Amino acid sequence: MPMIQITMLEGRTVEQKRKLAKRITDVLVEEAAAPREGVIISFHEVSREQYSSGGVLMADKGKS
């Protein structure tokens, strides 16, 4: 039973998450022979102040 945890910046719509969940599940079913009902996906959304890349908060990226 695969469990996928996705951490991403907040702001995606429910429809976007719905599509991601379906496509990721489809890949696991097709490529890893996982049973569809056994694929679990959780979305963890974080604010730009709680996420950094390259040592810089996402909230600070693009600021001069």
C-alpha distances in whole Angstrom, upper triangle without the diagonal:
4,7,10,13,16,20,23,26,27,28,26,26,24,24,23,20,20,20,18,15,16,17,14,11,14,14,10,11,14,14,11,10,7,7,9,9,5,6,8,11,14,17,19,23,26,29,32,33,30,29,31,31,33,34,36,34,33,36,38,38,40,43,46
4,6,10,13,16,19,23,24,25,23,24,22,22,21,18,18,18,15,13,14,14,11,9,12,12,8,10,13,12,10,11,7,9,10,10,7,5,6,8,11,14,17,20,23,26,28,30,27,25,27,27,30,31,32,31,30,32,35,34,37,39,42
4,7,10,13,16,20,21,23,20,21,20,20,19,16,16,17,14,12,14,14,11,10,14,13,10,13,16,15,13,14,11,12,12,11,8,6,5,6,8,11,13,17,19,23,25,27,23,22,24,25,27,28,29,28,27,29,32,31,34,36,40
4,6,10,13,16,18,19,17,19,17,18,16,13,14,15,11,10,12,12,9,9,13,12,10,13,16,15,13,15,12,14,13,13,11,8,6,5,6,9,11,14,17,20,22,24,21,19,21,21,24,25,26,25,23,26,29,28,30,33,36
4,7,10,13,14,17,15,17,16,18,16,12,14,15,12,11,14,14,11,12,16,15,14,17,19,18,17,19,16,18,16,16,14,11,8,6,5,6,7,11,13,17,18,20,17,16,18,19,22,22,23,21,20,23,25,25,28,30,33
4,6,10,11,14,12,14,14,16,13,10,13,14,10,10,14,13,11,13,16,15,15,18,20,19,19,21,18,20,18,18,17,13,11,7,6,5,6,8,11,14,16,18,15,13,15,16,19,20,20,19,17,20,22,22,24,27,30
4,7,9,12,12,14,15,17,14,12,15,16,13,13,17,17,14,17,20,19,18,22,24,23,22,24,22,23,22,22,20,17,14,11,9,6,5,6,7,11,12,14,11,10,12,13,17,17,17,15,14,16,19,18,21,23,27
4,6,9,9,12,14,15,12,11,15,15,12,14,17,17,15,18,20,20,20,23,25,24,24,27,24,26,23,24,23,19,17,13,11,8,6,5,6,9,10,12,10,9,11,12,16,17,16,13,11,14,17,16,18,21,24
4,7,8,12,14,16,13,12,16,17,14,16,20,19,18,21,23,23,24,27,28,28,28,30,28,29,27,27,26,23,20,16,14,10,8,5,5,6,6,10,9,7,10,12,15,16,14,12,9,11,14,13,16,18,21
4,6,9,11,14,12,11,15,16,14,16,19,20,19,21,24,24,25,27,29,29,29,31,28,29,26,26,26,23,20,16,14,10,8,5,5,6,8,11,10,10,13,15,19,19,17,14,12,12,16,16,17,19,23
4,6,9,12,10,10,14,15,14,16,19,19,19,22,24,24,25,28,29,30,30,32,29,30,27,27,27,24,21,18,15,12,11,8,9,9,10,13,14,13,16,18,21,22,20,17,13,14,17,17,18,20,23
4,7,8,6,7,10,11,10,13,15,16,16,18,20,21,22,24,26,26,27,29,26,27,24,24,24,21,19,15,14,10,11,9,11,12,13,16,16,15,18,19,23,24,22,19,16,17,20,19,20,23,26
4,5,5,6,9,10,11,12,14,16,17,18,20,21,23,24,26,27,28,29,27,26,23,23,24,21,19,16,15,12,13,11,14,15,16,20,19,19,22,23,26,27,25,23,20,20,23,23,23,26,29
4,5,5,6,9,10,10,12,14,15,16,18,20,21,22,24,26,26,27,24,24,20,20,21,19,17,14,13,11,13,12,15,17,19,22,21,21,24,25,29,30,28,25,22,23,26,26,27,29,33
4,5,5,6,9,10,11,12,14,15,17,19,20,21,23,24,25,26,24,23,20,20,22,19,17,15,15,13,16,15,18,19,21,24,24,23,26,26,30,31,30,27,24,25,28,27,28,30,34
4,5,5,6,9,10,11,12,14,15,17,19,20,21,22,23,25,23,23,19,20,21,18,17,14,14,11,14,13,16,17,19,22,22,20,23,23,26,28,27,24,21,22,25,24,25,28,31
4,5,5,6,9,10,10,12,14,15,16,18,20,21,21,23,20,20,17,17,18,15,13,10,10,8,11,11,14,17,18,22,20,19,22,22,26,27,26,24,21,23,26,25,26,29,32
4,6,5,6,9,10,11,12,15,16,17,18,20,21,21,19,18,15,15,17,14,13,11,11,11,14,14,18,20,22,25,24,23,26,26,29,31,30,28,25,26,30,28,30,32,36
4,5,5,6,9,10,11,12,14,15,16,18,19,20,18,18,15,16,18,15,14,12,13,13,16,16,20,22,23,26,25,24,26,26,29,31,30,28,25,27,30,28,29,32,35
4,5,5,6,8,10,11,12,14,15,16,17,19,17,17,14,16,16,13,12,9,11,10,13,14,17,20,21,24,22,21,23,22,26,28,27,25,22,25,27,26,27,30,34
4,6,5,6,8,10,11,12,14,15,16,17,14,14,11,12,13,9,9,7,9,9,13,15,18,21,23,25,23,22,24,25,28,29,29,27,25,27,30,28,30,33,36
4,6,5,6,9,10,10,12,14,15,15,13,13,10,12,13,10,11,10,12,13,17,18,22,24,26,29,27,26,28,28,31,33,32,30,28,30,33,31,33,36,39
4,5,5,6,9,10,10,12,14,14,13,14,11,14,15,11,13,11,14,14,18,19,22,25,26,29,27,25,27,26,29,31,31,29,27,29,32,30,31,35,38
4,5,5,6,9,10,11,11,13,11,13,10,13,13,9,10,9,11,12,16,17,20,23,25,27,25,23,25,24,27,29,29,28,26,28,31,29,31,34,37
4,5,5,6,9,10,10,11,9,9,7,9,9,6,8,8,12,14,17,19,23,26,27,30,28,26,28,27,30,32,32,31,29,31,34,32,34,37,41
4,6,5,6,8,10,10,9,10,8,11,12,9,12,12,16,17,20,22,26,28,30,33,30,29,30,29,32,34,34,33,31,34,36,34,36,39,42
4,5,5,6,8,9,9,11,10,13,13,10,13,13,16,17,20,22,25,28,29,32,30,27,29,27,30,32,33,32,30,33,35,33,35,38,41
4,6,5,5,7,6,8,8,11,10,8,11,11,15,17,20,22,25,28,30,32,30,27,29,28,30,33,33,32,31,33,36,34,36,39,42
4,6,6,5,5,6,6,10,9,8,12,13,17,19,23,25,28,31,33,35,33,31,32,32,34,36,37,36,34,37,39,37,39,42,45
4,6,6,8,9,9,13,13,12,15,16,20,22,25,27,30,33,34,37,35,32,33,32,34,37,38,37,35,38,40,38,40,43,46
4,6,8,11,12,15,14,13,16,16,20,22,25,27,30,33,34,36,33,31,32,30,32,35,36,35,34,37,39,37,39,42,45
4,5,9,11,14,12,11,14,15,19,21,24,26,29,32,34,36,33,31,32,31,33,35,36,35,34,37,39,37,40,43,45
4,6,9,12,11,11,14,16,20,23,26,28,31,35,36,38,35,34,35,34,36,38,39,38,37,40,42,40,42,46,49
4,6,9,7,7,11,13,17,20,23,26,29,32,34,36,33,31,33,32,35,37,37,36,35,38,40,39,41,44,47
4,6,5,7,10,13,17,20,23,26,30,33,35,37,34,33,35,35,37,39,40,38,37,39,42,41,43,46,49
4,5,6,9,11,15,18,21,24,27,31,33,35,32,31,33,33,36,38,38,37,35,37,40,39,41,43,47
4,6,8,11,14,17,21,24,27,30,33,35,32,31,34,34,37,38,39,37,35,37,40,39,42,44,48
4,6,10,13,16,19,23,26,30,32,34,31,30,32,32,35,36,37,35,34,36,39,38,41,43,47
4,7,10,13,17,20,23,26,29,30,28,26,29,29,32,33,34,32,30,33,36,35,37,40,43
4,7,10,13,16,20,23,26,27,25,24,26,27,30,31,31,29,28,30,33,32,35,37,41
4,7,10,13,16,20,22,24,21,20,23,23,27,28,28,26,24,26,29,29,31,34,37
4,7,10,13,17,19,21,18,18,20,22,25,26,26,23,22,24,27,27,29,31,35
4,6,10,13,16,18,15,15,18,19,23,23,23,20,19,20,24,23,26,28,31
4,7,10,13,14,12,12,15,17,20,21,20,17,16,18,21,21,24,25,29
4,7,10,12,10,10,13,15,19,19,18,15,13,14,18,18,21,22,26
4,7,8,6,7,10,13,17,16,15,12,10,11,15,15,18,20,23
4,5,5,7,10,13,17,16,14,10,9,8,12,13,16,17,20
4,5,5,8,10,14,13,10,7,5,5,8,9,12,13,17
4,6,8,11,14,12,10,6,6,5,8,11,13,13,17
4,7,11,14,12,11,7,8,8,11,13,16,17,20
4,7,10,10,8,6,6,8,10,11,14,15,19
4,7,6,5,4,5,8,9,9,13,14,17
4,5,5,6,7,10,10,9,12,14,17
4,6,8,10,13,12,10,13,15,16
4,7,9,12,10,10,14,14,16
4,6,8,7,7,10,11,13
4,5,5,7,10,11,13
4,5,5,8,10,13
4,6,8,8,12
4,6,6,9
4,5,8
4,6
4
